[in-house]
């Protein structure tokens, strides 16, 4: 029984990562007007399936899924912008942060925990990508890399992505909890 449950979790986590990547591809190539020049976009709907993994299956599955998604995102990265710490902070740690909703496993049914979990994941991602920007721009730019990275570039798109994800998650949370419970037989709050 335990192996069957773990296989279902792995299968669903893989499916959610694939859905997130497909959403990212559609937004990146069909709606390019929402893309940022050095990566990221204002819609960020790919965050939704990734945060659901943590809510459904916990920190382990959330973190691993976010990491795997980060590896896939490297494929889409603008050439020349994955250097040094950017590789770790922008892609691996930045997307792994979405798995932090695993701290709130089973609490997707609660609006408060839905907002808090996605807010935490979005904030950690914001810190990670902003630090990557500071490291990248501080060696080459003639402007304040801290202001540019934390406010000018990353704040807008990470904030909009987090807010959009929270709004959609709040709207669909009960249905997602029901679907997950029917598939795995797990009860959640």
N, C-alpha and C positions, 0 to 999 in steps of 0.2 A: 504494500500500500504506500509506504513512504517513498519508494523509488518511483512509483507511478505519479505521485504528487510532485516530486522534484522534476520529473520529466515534463509534466504539464507546465510548471513554473518556467522552466527553461524554454520550452516551446513558445509560451506566451510572451516571455521577455524578448526572445528573438523576433517574434512577429511584431512586437511594438517597436523595436529598434528599426526593423525594415520599414514599417509605416512611417516612422519619424524621418528616415532617410528619403523615402519617396516624397513626403510632404516638402522637405527641404529642396529636393530637386525641382519640384513643380514651382515653388516660390522663386527659387533662384533663376530658373530659365523661362518661366511663363510670366512672372510678375517682377521683372528685373528693376522696375522703378522703386521697389521697396528695399533693394540691396544697398548695403554700405560699401564704399569703395575698397576697403581693406578686409572685408569679411563681416558677417552679421547682417541681419535685416530687421526691419521694423515690425514685421508680422510675427515671425518666430513660432509658428504653429507646431513646429517639430518638437518643441519643448513639452507639449501636452502628453504624447504617448510615453515619453521618457519619464516624466514625473509620476505617471500612473503606475509604472513598474514598481517604484519604491513604495507607493501607497499599498499596492496589492501584495507584493512579495518580500518586502523588507529591504534593509540596507544592503545586504550582500548582492542581491539581484539588481537593485537600483544602481549601485556603484559600478558593478561590472558592466551593466548595460550602457551606462553613461560613458564609460571608458571606451567600450567598443564603438559606440556612436562617434566619439571623438576621433578615433582612428579613421573611420569612414569620412569624417569631415575634412581630414587632412587631404584627402583626394580632391576635394572641391576648393581647397584653399587657393587664394590668388598666388601665383608663382612669385617667389622672391620674398615672401613675408613670413615664412616659417624659418626662423633663425633662433638658435640658442634656446633661451628660456621661453620664447613664444611657443615652441613645440609643446613644452610641458604645460605652461600656464594657459595659453589660449585654447588649446585643443584637448589635451588629455585631462588636466585638472578642471578646466572650464566646463566641459561637458559632463565630466564625472560628477560635478556639483549637483546636477539634476537628480542624481540618485539619493541625495540627502533627504528626500521625502520619505525614505525608508525609515527614518526616525519616527515617522507618524504612520507606520504600517497599520492598516485596518481602520484608519480614522478618516477616510475619504468621505464618509457619510456626514461628517460634521463640517459645516461651513467654516467655523473658526479654525479647525485643524487643516482644512484644505487651503485656506488663505495663508496660514502660518507656514506650512510646509513648502508651498510654492514660493512664498516670499523669501524664505531662507535659502532655497535653492537658487533663486534669481539673484539674491544679494551676494552669495558666495561666488557665483559666476561673474557678476559685475566686478567684484574685487579682483578675481583672478585675471580676467581679460584686461582690466585697467592696469594692473601691475605689469602685465606683459607689454602693454603699450608704452608704459613709462620706460621699461628697460629697452625696448626697441627704439623709441624716438629720442631718448636722452643722449644717445651716442651720435645721432645724425642730424637732428633738427636744431634750428636756431630759435625755437620757441619753447615755452614752458611745457615740458613733456607731461608733468603732473596734471596741469589744468586741461591740456588737450586730451589726454587719455581718460581722466576720470570724469570730466564734465563735457567737453566739446564732442568727443567721439562716442564713448561707450555708454554714457548715462541714458541718452535718448532711446537707443535701440534696446538696451537690456531692460530698461523700465517698461517700454511698450510691450515687449515680449512677455515679461512677467505679468503685467496687468491683463493682457489679452488671455494668457493661459489661465490666470485665476478666474476671470469671467466665464470662460468656457467650462472650466472644471467645475465651478459652482453650479452652472446650469445642467451639466450632464452627470454629476457625481452620483446621484441615486441610481441612475440607469447603469452606470459603470460598475457600481457595487453589486447590483443585481446580476449583471452578466458574469462578473467574476465569481460570485457565489454559486451561480448555476454551473459554471465550468469546473471550478475546483471544489465546490462544496464547502467553502470557507465562509464563516459568518464574520462580518465586519460592522463597525459602528457607523 
